[in-house]
Every structure is written in structure tokens, then in C-alpha cells.
């Protein structure tokens, strides 16, 4: 049985050096980009799919506290389970940084066709 590959477009729209086409993200990198996009997606960001949202952005305007960090963790878990069927979520850790006014997020997951654990590190902070 052949190994299943995951392909996505590179949303940075960089061209492939030899073909000139839009570069592709493959397997681990494709899934990491997808998980990252799910976390940063806000309500009504995706046309025809207003339900696709993690709801994290609204929490970034609250004070940085451990309670908000737990709410962010729960929302990220719910969004990944609901919108990314290619991964098996292991854990989401959110560390509040009171001095820097942001949250450090570590998402641990496993691709469904492998047994390797992957981690994705993000920094969540309000922009405005």
C-alpha cells in the first residue's frame, strides 16, 4: 500500500525555481500550514464558510491571564478537531507572557497516516 501524501499550495505564492509555477507544501509542512491557518482564521474570513473559525482573535483583546490562556487552548482544540481531519490532536499548551502581552502556543499532533509526532509553535498577540 502506497503512503498517502498531502499537498497544498504555498500561500506565500512563491514560484518554484525550476518550473515557475506556484510552489507546493508537502506532507508535514502542508499540515502545519493548515493547522496554523485554522488557528488564525476569524469568523467570516472564509467565503461560504462563516462557521470555520477558532475564535481566538476575540480573546486576544482580554487581559493576559491563565484563565484566558485556558480558553484559548480549548478553542484551538475544538477548531482543529472540527476542521482538520488529517491530524490526530495530542495536546495544546498555551503559556501566557504577562510582560510581553502575548501567548506562546505549542500544538502537538500526529498525522493520521504516520506515527510521528509533530509540533507547531505560534505566538498569539493582538495587532491593534
N, C-alpha and C positions, 0 to 999 in steps of 0.2 A: 504494500500500500504506500503510495507516494505521500510525502509530507505536505500538508496544506500550507500554502503561502498566503500572506496578507499583503495586499498592495493598496496604497493610497497615493494621491497626488501630493507633492510637496507644496504646501500652501504659501511658501515664500516665493513661489513661481520662479525659481532659479532654473536656468536651462541646463540640460545635460551637456557635458563638454563635447561629446563626440557626435550626438545626433541633433542637438539644438532644440529638442522637444523639452517639455516641462519634465523636470526630474521626478522620480518616484521615491516614495518611502516604502521600505520593505520590512515585513515581519515585525520585529521588536520596535523599530523606530516608528512604523506606521501606527502601531497600537499605542505607544507612548504619546504620539501627537494627538491621537483620537481622544485619549483619556484627558489630556491637557485641555483640549478644546471643549470637552464636556464640562470640566470644572469651570472654565471661564465663560461659558455660554450663559447669557442672561435671558429672561423671559422675552419673547418676541424677537430674538436675534435671528432665528432661523425661519425663513419664509415657509408658511404652511405647516409649521410645527411649533406653535407657541408653547406647547407643554414641555418642550425639550429645554430644560433649564436646571442648573444646580441650585440657584437661589443664593449663591454665596455672596455675590456683589452687594446685595442689600445689607448683609451683616457686617460688611467692612466699614460702614459708617457708624457702627456702635463702638463704645469704648472697648479697648483691647483687654479682655478678661478671660479667665479659664472657662467660664460658662459659655461665652460666645465661641471660644475655640471648640468646645464640645458640640455646639450647634452646627458649626461649620463642618466638623468631622461627620456628623450624622447626615447632613445634606449632601456632602460629597459621596458618601457610601450609597445613599439612596439613588443618586443620579447615575453613578457608574453601574450599579446593579440593573437599573431600569434601561439605560441607553447604550451599554457596551456589552453585547452578548459574547464577544470573543475572549473575554477575560473572566477569571475567577478571582474575585477580590479577597485579599487576605486581611489587610489592615489599612487604616488611615490614621496617621498621627498628625495632630496639629499642635504646634508649640507657639504660644503667644510670646511676642517680644515686646514688652512694655516700653522699653527705651527707644526702640526703632519704630514703634507703632505699625507693626506688621505681624503676619503669621507665617511661620515656616511649616510647610506641609510635606509629609512623606507618604506616598501611596505605594503600598506593596500589593502586587498582584501576580498572577500566573496566567500565561496564555493557555487556552484550553487544549491546544494540541501539543504542548510541551510540559515538562515538569520543572523548568527553570523559573525561579522567582525573579521578577523584575521590580525595580523601584523607580519612582519618579519623584523628584524633589521640585517643589514650587514655592514661590514667595507670593503671598497674597497681601496686597496693600491697596488702600484707596488711592485713586489717581487725582481726584479733585477735592 
